[in-house]
Amino acid sequence: MNEMFINQIKAADSSGLSAQSKKALPEDNMFSDILNNVIENVKETDAELTRQQYLLAAGEIEDPHTVTIAATKAQISVDLMVQLRNRAMESYNEIMRINL
């Protein structure tokens, strides 16, 4: 399972970048990287849940509680993804309300 972490907020550089600069900074893709990691985490936990359910149905599992743990992990990862999406949509809507 991927480890999630929170990066520290960095102060804005007053020098800025020129408008003609076409190179993307690593920080520019941070949100997409986090979103991709969350999506991959959902896929991995769902695959693990499916595998655990199969083993339980086939009678090949020694500890039935691992299915419940896998189901809880899958649900938490989906909940995290939904909350991330909701926050992104709220942020987008807030930006759209700004009067320039």
C-alpha positions as CSV (number, residue, x, y, z in Angstrom):
1,M,0.0,0.0,0.0
2,N,1.2,3.5,-0.8
3,E,2.2,5.7,2.1
4,M,0.4,9.0,2.1
5,F,2.2,12.1,3.3
6,I,1.6,15.8,3.5
7,N,4.2,18.2,2.1
8,Q,4.9,21.4,4.0
9,I,3.6,24.6,2.5
10,K,6.4,26.6,1.0
11,A,6.5,30.4,0.9
12,A,6.0,32.0,-2.5
13,D,9.1,33.2,-4.3
14,S,8.8,36.9,-4.9
15,S,11.0,36.7,-8.0
16,G,8.4,34.6,-9.8
17,L,8.8,33.0,-13.2
18,S,8.6,34.7,-16.6
19,A,5.4,34.4,-18.4
20,Q,7.3,32.8,-21.3
21,S,8.6,30.0,-19.2
22,K,7.1,26.7,-20.5
23,K,8.8,24.3,-18.1
24,A,6.6,22.8,-15.4
25,L,8.0,22.7,-11.9
26,P,7.7,19.5,-9.9
27,E,5.2,21.3,-7.6
28,D,2.9,22.0,-10.5
29,N,2.0,18.3,-10.7
30,M,1.7,17.7,-6.9
31,F,-2.1,17.6,-6.9
32,S,-2.3,15.3,-9.9
33,D,0.3,13.0,-8.2
34,I,-1.7,12.9,-5.0
35,L,-4.9,12.2,-7.0
36,N,-3.3,9.4,-9.0
37,N,-1.9,7.9,-5.8
38,V,-5.3,7.9,-4.2
39,I,-6.9,6.3,-7.3
40,E,-4.2,3.6,-7.3
41,N,-4.8,3.1,-3.6
42,V,-8.5,2.5,-4.3
43,K,-7.7,0.0,-7.0
44,E,-5.2,-1.9,-4.9
45,T,-7.5,-2.1,-1.8
46,D,-10.4,-3.2,-4.0
47,A,-8.3,-5.9,-5.6
48,E,-7.2,-7.1,-2.2
49,L,-10.8,-7.2,-1.0
50,T,-11.8,-9.2,-4.1
51,R,-8.9,-11.6,-3.5
52,Q,-9.8,-12.0,0.2
53,Q,-13.5,-12.6,-0.7
54,Y,-12.5,-15.2,-3.2
55,L,-10.3,-17.0,-0.7
56,L,-13.2,-16.9,1.9
57,A,-15.7,-18.3,-0.6
58,A,-13.2,-21.0,-1.6
59,G,-12.5,-21.9,2.0
60,E,-8.8,-21.3,1.6
61,I,-8.6,-18.5,4.2
62,E,-7.4,-19.2,7.7
63,D,-8.5,-15.9,9.4
64,P,-11.9,-14.8,8.3
65,H,-11.4,-11.4,10.0
66,T,-9.0,-10.4,7.2
67,V,-11.9,-10.1,4.9
68,T,-13.5,-7.5,7.2
69,I,-10.2,-5.7,7.5
70,A,-9.8,-5.6,3.7
71,A,-13.4,-4.3,3.3
72,T,-12.8,-1.6,5.8
73,K,-9.5,-0.5,4.1
74,A,-11.3,-0.4,0.7
75,Q,-14.2,1.7,2.2
76,I,-11.8,4.1,3.8
77,S,-9.8,4.5,0.6
78,V,-13.0,5.2,-1.4
79,D,-14.1,7.7,1.3
80,L,-10.8,9.5,1.1
81,M,-11.0,9.7,-2.7
82,V,-14.6,11.1,-2.5
83,Q,-13.5,13.7,0.1
84,L,-10.6,14.7,-2.1
85,R,-12.9,15.1,-5.0
86,N,-15.3,17.1,-3.0
87,R,-12.6,19.5,-1.7
88,A,-11.3,19.9,-5.2
89,M,-14.7,20.8,-6.5
90,E,-15.3,23.3,-3.6
91,S,-11.9,24.9,-4.4
92,Y,-12.7,25.1,-8.1
93,N,-16.1,26.7,-7.4
94,E,-14.5,29.2,-5.0
95,I,-12.0,30.2,-7.6
96,M,-14.8,30.6,-10.2
97,R,-16.6,33.0,-7.7
98,I,-13.6,35.3,-7.5
99,N,-14.2,38.6,-9.2
100,L,-11.3,39.9,-11.2
